[in-house]
Amino acid sequence: MATSPGAIGSRSIVSPSPTLRSIVKRCLEFPIERPAYSELERWQAAIDARPAFAVAIGAKPSVLTPAA
């Protein structure tokens, strides 16, 4: 992850699925003691900054679909 935003280890991925991104977010927010994962936390911060991710996790309403 240190070399590019879409790399995990030596394998490069185009874009992790929204499901994987939301699972990583939830796991990083668990109130448990764990070692620091600075590169994973940096990656998650970059994902959190994306407006589409906020819509995907329900933190922000979509402008494309009317609210029910």
C-alpha angles and dihedrals in degrees: 000000000000093000102048139002092247101044126105110187109316094331118090121212127193098223130335113237119262087247093058091046093052092046091052090049092052093046093050089052096053108121094237136116111261139149118271114267098194097173093047090047090050090050092049091049089054090050091047089055091061113098091212091058091054088054092045093055093042096248091121131027119248116250089208098063126047118243115255 
